[in-house]
Amino acid sequence: MKLIHEVIRLGGQREKRTANINSVSTARLTGIILTIAQSFNKKKTPPPSIDGFLPFPMDDDNAFMIQTKEVYKRLIAQRKVPLHVIGDLNKVISP
C-alpha cells in the first residue's frame, strides 16, 4: 500500500514539474512584457516574480532549474553561446 501511495505521489510531482517546465518560457515572456509596460510608469517597480505566472509554485531546489543551470554553464564553457546571450543568462545562473 505504501508503494502505491509513493508511486502516486511521485507521479503527481512529475506532472507538476512538467507543467512548470512547459510554462517557464511563457512566464518569462509575460514578465518581460510587464516590465516593459511598467517602464512607462514614473515609479520604479521591481520586475515581477516568475513564480506568479507558473501553474504550480517553484521549489528552490527544483530539479529542472538545477538541470537548466547546469546546461547553461556547460554551453558557456563550450563557448557555443553568443556573448550577449551569456550576459542575459548570467541573471539566471547567478543566485
Beta strands, then each sheet from edge to edge (+ up, - down):
end
